[in-house]
């Protein structure tokens, strides 16, 4: 008697992929290239995804690590992760026209940091050391912010006044780990206050909820995303925590190893918030070729949020950059630029 082959299926997470902040940032680079022509410089990766960065490079975007790498009089865009005030000052010093593509949800955290610093609170910023978003937020109030990199960091945290302490967080963290850190902080500082609204991005939460719903049913979870994408890495951790036997992060379908499918009948599939769906489609095709043709949607939430493009795209930034350079040259020469004042 021939054994009946085990049915193979894919549980496809919804929502997945691009969030509103990423969509806004990627479109902003494309619009800037259309309006002003190449090159448009971008400080750091516009979003943490290898495919997106490579695609924009082919269109004429130049990604740099430091503002000092951008030629004077050029256009530079700040990534979705946000930058510290000192970066804006550096750009002004180099006569650069700037486009700020910071995600509005990250901007909200920046404003919270400024407000609590002005009220002289100690701010405990929950996040991962070295992440660009954390660097940008910390730069808003460096004298008031202490980074707390997970529950293990809590014991070494010190504050000036336990009655004036607030926590904020990086937007792309694991919800569960963040709340574990908050609980530990509240044990140490009972008067710790929370931000007026949840800092963790709605898209990060929704993608984690979808993975939790599929995790216990999946033998294997594949997360499409880049290794430097915090929210993508968190999805792997969430999948394992939810009961998946194995979980792996890949940029492209060809990175999947055939050995991962041994003994697997159900594959969970999702993608980080900076991943275009074409990469997920590539994984679905790869799996289909290996017998995983049945695709079931695991729906955790509806997303309808959109953000308007950066206001700078409504101006002639090439002309502004040229004027900045002309003014600087005129000042250096001791002349008064046209339309300027000697005062």
C-alpha positions as a printed Julia matrix, in Angstrom:
343×3 Matrix{Float64}:
  0.0    0.0     0.0
  1.42   3.38   -1.02
  1.54   6.03    1.73
 -0.47   9.16    1.08
  1.95  12.08    0.63
  1.68  14.79    3.27
 -0.13  17.88    2.02
  2.17  20.86    1.71
  0.95  24.38    2.35
  2.11  27.94    2.92
  0.64  30.21    5.58
  1.05  33.73    4.17
  0.99  36.55    6.7
 -1.13  39.64    6.21
 -0.18  42.35    6.67
  3.45  41.99    5.61
  6.02  44.07    3.72
  5.98  47.81    3.21
  4.61  50.01    5.96
  3.46  53.58    5.31
  6.76  55.12    6.46
  8.86  52.91    4.18
  6.54  53.46    1.23
  6.81  57.23    1.76
 10.62  57.14    1.99
 11.15  54.99   -1.11
  8.74  57.07   -3.19
 10.48  60.23   -1.94
 13.81  59.04   -3.38
 12.15  58.12   -6.68
 10.34  61.49   -6.89
 13.53  63.4    -6.08
 15.36  61.61   -8.89
 12.49  62.37  -11.28
 12.31  66.05  -10.31
 15.96  66.92   -9.94
 17.82  64.22  -11.82
 20.72  62.14  -10.56
 22.56  62.17   -8.37
 20.48  62.47   -5.22
 22.52  61.59   -2.13
 20.96  59.62    0.71
 22.53  59.52    4.16
 22.53  55.87    5.21
 20.26  53.3     3.58
 16.87  54.92    2.97
 15.36  51.75    4.48
 17.07  48.57    5.63
 16.58  46.4     2.57
 19.29  45.26    0.18
 17.01  44.96   -2.87
 15.47  48.42   -2.39
 18.87  50.07   -1.98
 20.32  48.35   -5.05
 17.26  49.29   -7.15
 17.51  52.96   -6.14
 21.27  52.97   -6.8
 20.6   51.86  -10.37
 18.25  54.83  -10.76
 20.89  57.3    -9.59
 20.72  57.47   -5.8
 24.07  57.55   -4.02
 24.1   56.22   -0.46
 26.68  57.65    1.92
 27.48  57.0     5.57
 28.34  60.57    6.48
 27.16  64.02    5.43
 30.81  64.97    4.82
 30.8   62.63    1.79
 28.17  64.75    0.01
 29.6   67.43   -2.32
 28.71  71.0    -1.39
 25.66  72.33   -3.18
 24.09  68.89   -3.61
 20.78  67.41   -2.49
 20.86  64.99    0.43
 17.98  62.96    1.83
 17.77  61.72    5.39
 16.57  58.13    5.78
 13.32  56.88    7.28
 15.16  56.12   10.54
 15.69  59.8    11.38
 18.8   61.78   12.28
 20.02  63.82   15.22
 19.88  67.65   15.12
 23.66  67.79   14.65
 23.24  66.12   11.23
 20.94  68.94   10.09
 23.61  71.39   11.28
 26.31  69.53    9.34
 24.19  69.65    6.19
 23.65  73.39    6.57
 27.39  73.85    7.03
 28.03  72.09    3.71
 25.38  74.17    1.88
 23.26  71.12    1.15
 19.6   71.17    0.19
 17.94  68.57    2.39
 14.92  66.29    2.12
 13.82  64.75    5.4
 12.25  61.33    4.8
 12.1   60.43    8.5
  9.07  58.26    9.23
  6.43  60.4    10.97
  6.18  57.79   13.73
  9.91  58.18   14.41
  9.49  61.96   14.37
  6.84  61.53   17.07
  9.39  59.81   19.32
 11.91  62.6    18.65
  9.35  65.2    19.72
  8.54  63.22   22.87
 12.26  63.13   23.73
 12.58  66.89   23.29
  9.47  67.59   25.38
 10.48  65.37   28.29
 14.04  66.71   28.21
 12.69  70.26   28.38
 10.75  69.19   31.48
 14.03  67.8    32.91
 13.04  64.13   32.94
 15.51  61.28   32.73
 14.52  59.42   29.54
 15.08  55.67   29.36
 15.2   54.82   25.65
 14.55  51.13   25.02
 16.36  50.11   21.84
 19.35  48.46   20.25
 22.72  50.14   20.58
 24.09  51.39   17.27
 20.77  51.32   15.41
 20.33  54.48   13.34
 16.93  55.27   14.84
 18.35  55.08   18.36
 21.3   57.3    17.41
 18.93  59.89   15.95
 16.56  59.92   18.92
 19.4   60.02   21.46
 20.84  63.02   19.64
 17.74  65.06   20.44
 18.6   65.13   24.16
 21.92  63.37   24.82
 22.21  64.7    28.38
 18.84  63.27   29.36
 18.69  59.94   27.51
 19.98  56.58   28.74
 19.83  53.63   26.35
 18.32  50.42   27.75
 19.17  47.55   25.4
 16.74  44.92   26.69
 15.81  43.54   30.12
 19.42  42.64   30.9
 20.4   46.31   30.9
 17.93  47.35   33.61
 20.08  46.59   36.66
 22.78  49.07   35.63
 20.39  51.96   34.9
 20.75  54.98   37.19
 18.63  58.15   37.28
 18.88  61.5    39.04
 15.34  61.64   40.42
 13.11  58.54   40.54
 10.0   60.77   40.49
 10.92  62.16   37.06
 11.61  59.18   34.81
  9.93  58.26   31.51
 10.49  55.46   29.01
 10.46  55.75   25.22
 11.31  53.08   22.65
 12.69  52.39   19.22
  9.71  51.87   16.9
 10.79  48.51   15.43
 11.25  46.38   18.55
  9.61  43.17   19.65
  6.48  44.17   21.55
  6.91  41.35   24.07
 10.57  42.07   24.81
  9.87  45.8    25.11
  7.1   45.23   27.65
  9.33  42.82   29.56
 11.93  45.59   29.74
  9.29  48.12   30.82
  8.06  45.76   33.56
 11.61  45.36   34.87
 12.1   49.14   34.8
  8.85  49.68   36.72
 10.02  47.25   39.4
 13.15  49.34   39.82
 11.49  52.73   39.33
  7.85  52.49   40.55
  7.1   56.08   39.49
  8.25  55.48   35.89
  5.79  57.03   33.46
  4.92  55.82   29.96
  4.85  57.9    26.78
  1.47  59.42   25.88
  1.06  56.85   23.09
  2.71  53.56   22.15
  6.05  54.18   20.44
  6.26  50.78   18.73
  5.1   51.2    15.15
  1.62  49.89   14.26
  3.12  47.97   11.32
  5.74  46.3    13.52
  3.01  45.17   15.91
  0.68  43.94   13.16
  3.41  41.87   11.49
  4.36  40.33   14.82
  0.72  39.47   15.6
  0.33  37.7    12.23
  3.48  35.66   12.87
  2.23  34.71   16.34
 -1.0   33.47   14.8
  0.81  31.2    12.34
  3.81  30.24   14.49
  2.41  27.2    16.3
  1.04  25.77   13.01
  4.26  26.21   11.03
  7.1   23.71   10.87
  9.22  26.43    9.3
  8.82  30.21    9.12
 10.63  32.16    6.41
 10.99  35.88    6.99
 11.98  37.92    3.95
 14.15  40.82    5.02
 17.71  42.06    5.41
 19.94  41.23    8.36
 20.28  44.9     9.33
 16.49  45.31    9.45
 15.56  45.35   13.13
 11.88  44.59   12.59
 12.72  41.67   10.26
 15.1   40.12   12.77
 12.43  40.5    15.46
  9.96  38.53   13.29
 12.3   35.53   13.33
 12.47  35.73   17.13
  8.69  36.09   17.41
  8.15  33.06   15.16
 10.35  30.86   17.32
  8.71  32.19   20.47
  5.3   31.36   19.01
  6.19  27.71   18.52
  7.66  27.41   15.04
 10.18  24.56   14.85
 12.56  26.69   12.81
 12.69  30.23   11.41
 15.1   31.85    8.98
 15.73  35.31    7.54
 16.49  35.62    3.81
 16.86  38.52    1.4
 16.0   36.47   -1.69
 14.43  33.1    -2.52
 17.75  31.68   -3.7
 19.09  31.98   -0.14
 16.64  29.33    1.09
 18.34  25.99    1.72
 16.65  22.81    0.48
 17.54  21.1     3.76
 15.19  23.46    5.63
 12.24  21.68    3.99
 13.08  18.21    5.3
 10.07  16.91    7.24
  8.2   20.18    6.68
  4.54  20.21    5.63
  3.63  23.81    6.62
  5.74  26.88    5.87
  4.87  30.26    7.35
  5.9   33.2     5.19
  6.11  36.88    6.03
  8.31  39.89    5.34
  9.7   42.88    7.2
  8.27  46.38    6.9
 10.93  47.47    4.38
 10.43  44.58    1.94
  8.67  44.98   -1.45
  6.19  42.2    -2.19
  8.06  41.14   -5.35
 10.56  39.39   -3.04
  7.78  37.49   -1.25
  6.36  36.47   -4.64
  9.78  35.06   -5.49
  9.72  32.9    -2.36
  6.18  31.72   -3.11
  7.32  30.67   -6.59
 10.36  28.86   -5.16
  8.15  26.98   -2.69
  5.55  26.19   -5.35
  8.21  24.5    -7.45
  8.83  22.2    -4.47
  5.23  21.22   -3.91
  4.06  24.0    -1.62
  1.28  25.2    -3.9
 -1.56  25.61   -1.38
 -1.4   29.16    0.04
 -3.58  30.21    2.99
 -3.78  33.82    4.17
 -3.3   34.52    7.9
 -4.83  37.94    8.39
 -4.07  39.87   11.58
 -5.18  43.4    10.68
 -6.19  45.83    7.96
 -3.78  48.69    7.25
 -4.95  51.88    5.59
 -2.49  54.46    6.96
 -0.66  56.63    4.44
  1.74  59.54    4.91
  2.17  62.55    2.64
  5.52  62.99    0.92
  8.18  65.29    2.45
  7.25  68.93    1.91
 10.7   69.65    0.46
  9.7   67.85   -2.74
  7.4   70.78   -3.53
 10.37  73.15   -3.89
 13.19  73.62   -6.41
 15.99  72.18   -4.3
 18.65  72.37   -7.01
 18.1   76.13   -7.16
 18.16  76.38   -3.37
 21.44  74.47   -3.17
 23.0   76.68   -5.84
 21.88  79.78   -3.95
 23.37  78.48   -0.7
 26.73  77.98   -2.42
 26.55  81.41   -4.11
 25.81  83.13   -0.82
 28.69  81.35    0.9
 31.1   82.3    -1.91
 29.92  85.89   -1.82
 30.41  86.1     1.93
 33.87  84.59    1.58
 34.7   87.19   -1.07
 33.41  90.0     1.14
 30.58  90.89   -1.26
 26.85  91.13   -0.66
 24.93  88.45   -2.59
 22.01  89.48   -4.76
 18.88  89.91   -2.67
 20.97  89.73    0.52
 21.88  92.25    3.13
 25.18  93.58    4.34
 23.85  93.57    7.9
